[in-house]
Amino acid sequence: MSKLDEIKTTFAGKLESTRQQHAARLEADLQELRARLLREFEPSIPADLGSRLGRLAVPSPAVQPPVQFQVDISTYDSLRQIDEAFFQAFHLSDYYSVSRLNYPTLYCETLEEFYTPIVSQMDLSPEARRGELQRLIEAAQEAARQNSGGILGYNLPGKGAYLNGWLFAFRQGLTPRQAFEHPEIFLHIMQTAAHEKLGHGFLNVYSALGEVKTRLGLTQAEIARKFGLRGADDPVSSLRREQANLLYLASQLLEEGWATWAETYLARTTLGLGRHPRYTLQQVVEAVQSVTEQAEACQALLGALALLFSAEAVPIEMLHQAVMIIEMLGGMLDEFLDEQLGQPLRYAVGELLFVQAEANLGAGCAPYAALIAANITFDPAAVSLADLRDLLSRDPRLNPDARLAALSRLKLDKKDDVRGMAKVAAAQLSFSVPKELQ
Ligand SMILES: [Zn+2]
């Protein structure tokens, strides 16, 4: 074995043992969190949790069409108009250069078109790449025939947002062009475009977290995982996957919540279609209560929801515990909740945090609250995996989901005042705020 191989093997071994320790500690932490939350909150989970916050389901007055907007669904270019509507509705150019989001949204008519950009990003030999592409296409065809799901879109920051026109069409027995021109399917296509590009893409391009993820290739690692792509198996790629996992875990409410909120808000305000918000707290609480298989986990989740959406002041440390409960338990219950919510719990709870932000800060502040939540000030590549995990789970001010939870509860003198919100976040929560918003 060469010296280099030896180093690689030792490194890979260390990484694996760190990974195992991490899993074991996660489990221990979860037990502790659950116990603490139940001890402190079980008696006070209010019976009217869902209905008490019913007001959150009522769109705030700010949810009015922000722009006059006409979509011509006969041209694929219509998808670009959604970007324009977003820029205008949230006055993006007052704070950031809109050109960073000026990359194309592509409606792909074939699976090959849809999968090629992501496969091209993979660090693989040309033959392996061709093999992966073929495998993905066949798996997608098989899943579509079985009606067992599929991926409708993804966003490669700075490169393109790709929509699976083939799948939208296949599900309805139409051609991709016919699907695009069908008003109901168009709404779904438009929501997917908004979710991927203005949701995930926006965070990627403008936030500190997104910048770090893209620089380290973590965004690609996350997308590859979503597609079940086999990445390279060298130690650095494994390390990147582990870093991506940790950051993903700590920012899933922010990512999926913002993307879901933006998607329904834009459909409602620009097309006058769909429902905004998609979820109500009542619906989420009832879904969790209906799961009988995991009683203890459900109690902990209800406690977490009670904290996140409480009308009373809650210390940020408790909000942090609540988001960690959801980060960790949400995935475990998704198989039970999926049927009722139609999506994993993180989408629903994340969207509700943005609905809470909309009620407290005004819809105009929502995208910027997302950027403040994602304004992490450390470099994940400069710390060990164990330290990264500690930073995210020990300090609420470094955990994007906990930051979002705290921001969503701030009270402002004047709603929709972005710089005002940034000031309050810095003064009351001691949050780092992007310089563009100061
Ligand atoms: Zn998403």
Residues whose N, C-alpha, C, O or C-beta is under 5 A from the ligand:
A	BS01	ZN	E256 A259
